[in-house]
Amino acid sequence: MKLRYLLLPIFALTAFYISSCRDYEEIRNALEQHTIPGAEYVGMETCAACHEDVVKRHRLESHFGTSLEEGEKITGEACESCHGPGSLHVDGSGDKTKIIRYDTERCFACHLDKKAQFQLQFHHPVTEGQMACMDCHGMHNADRASHSVTDLERSSEKCFKCHKEYKGPFVFEHDAMRDGCQVCHEPHGGVYAKLLVADDNALCLRCHWEPNTNNQAGNIGGVPHGAGGGNYFIGPGENCVDHHRSPHGSNTWRTFNR
């Protein structure tokens, strides 16, 4: 068994344990380390005076309920739980340098599991400073479509902004593309190359499996792929993508060979 197969559950359990044990005081302390010195909390209603449209949309979002508490007093609610205390921003007539705008560490203060994923060997270069959470998570976009991942506009559309070559349209489209890139890829980080959610043939066989696949002929889609499959044998050193080289879609081959 490959070492990375053993490491994946260890990393996952470690991330879960750390995030579950992180108490509220630790989160607050982490946020306070990334804030504007001398600024104080002013409350969301003060933010709404200038950003009324943003606040209205924010009331419908999952992050609306976030807050920082000091005893029984809520000190940083909604807007300020992410942007930090806003008194200097307000006093400075909206000076953008007096508010936290895009700070990855403020996201990690709550989303510690995602920070752990960015430490894995394959990840988007967020911790290196080449990308930011807001490059993919548009928190205030008015045209955001409804999605199960409420922080995203359209998950695949965000990916296509950088990975245009996979958008298509293709003459022969891989059905999995309709369900979104995250069916096959883990966008934050993982232990498999190209941010895949599983390794080699295991990923393809999550969907392309038939009861007769496990016999000697190993038929997949009526085509022999097993030990007696001749040119289609899949075994050590032979992966699905060695033959189906265009898994996103193809303009020439129905079977995505190229």
Residue pairs with C-beta under 8 A, 6 or more apart in sequence:
2 199
4 191
4 192
4 199
5 199
7 191
8 190
8 191
11 116
11 120
11 191
14 116
15 112
15 113
15 116
15 117
16 113
18 112
18 113
18 116
19 112
19 113
19 116
22 112
24 69
27 109
27 110
28 68
28 69
30 105
30 108
30 109
31 68
31 76
31 81
31 84
31 106
31 109
33 105
34 84
34 100
34 103
34 105
34 106
34 109
35 84
35 85
35 100
36 84
36 85
36 88
36 89
36 98
36 99
36 100
38 88
39 84
39 85
39 86
39 87
39 88
39 89
39 98
40 85
40 87
41 68
41 75
41 76
41 77
41 80
41 85
41 86
41 87
42 80
42 85
42 86
42 87
42 90
43 77
43 80
44 55
44 77
44 78
44 79
44 80
46 86
46 90
47 54
47 55
47 78
47 79
47 80
47 86
48 55
50 94
51 79
53 142
54 140
55 78
55 79
57 140
57 142
58 64
58 78
58 79
58 139
58 140
61 139
61 150
61 151
62 150
62 151
63 78
63 81
63 82
63 139
63 151
64 78
65 78
66 77
66 78
66 81
66 82
66 110
67 74
67 76
67 77
67 78
67 81
68 74
68 75
68 76
68 77
68 80
68 81
69 75
75 85
76 84
76 85
79 86
80 86
82 100
82 106
82 107
82 139
83 99
83 100
83 101
84 99
84 100
84 106
86 98
86 99
88 95
88 98
88 99
89 95
89 96
89 98
89 99
91 98
92 98
100 106
102 132
102 133
102 134
104 126
104 127
104 132
104 133
107 114
107 133
108 114
108 115
114 188
115 127
117 123
117 186
117 188
117 189
117 190
118 124
118 126
118 127
118 188
118 189
119 127
119 189
120 189
120 190
120 191
121 191
122 189
122 190
122 191
122 192
122 193
122 194
122 195
123 188
123 189
123 190
123 195
124 131
124 187
124 188
124 189
124 195
125 131
126 132
126 133
126 188
136 152
136 158
136 187
137 151
137 152
138 144
138 152
138 153
138 158
139 151
141 153
143 153
144 152
144 153
145 153
145 154
147 153
147 154
147 155
149 155
149 182
152 158
155 180
155 181
155 182
155 187
156 177
156 180
156 181
159 166
159 181
159 185
159 187
160 166
160 167
166 248
166 249
168 177
168 248
168 249
169 249
170 248
170 249
170 250
170 251
171 249
171 250
171 251
171 252
172 249
172 250
172 251
172 253
172 254
172 256
173 249
174 247
174 248
174 249
174 256
176 183
176 184
176 207
177 248
177 249
181 187
183 197
184 196
184 197
184 203
184 247
185 194
185 195
185 196
185 197
186 192
186 195
186 196
186 197
187 195
189 195
190 196
190 197
192 198
192 199
196 203
197 203
198 206
200 239
200 240
201 234
201 239
201 240
204 240
204 241
204 244
205 213
208 220
208 221
208 240
209 220
210 219
210 220
210 221
212 218
212 219
213 219
213 220
213 225
213 226
215 226
216 226
216 227
216 228
217 224
217 226
217 228
217 229
218 224
218 225
218 226
218 227
218 228
218 229
218 234
219 225
219 226
223 229
223 232
224 230
224 232
225 232
225 233
225 234
226 233
226 234
227 233
227 235
232 243
234 240
240 247
241 247
243 257
244 255
244 256
244 257
245 256
245 257
245 258
246 253
246 256
246 257
246 258
247 256
249 256
250 256
250 257
250 258
252 258
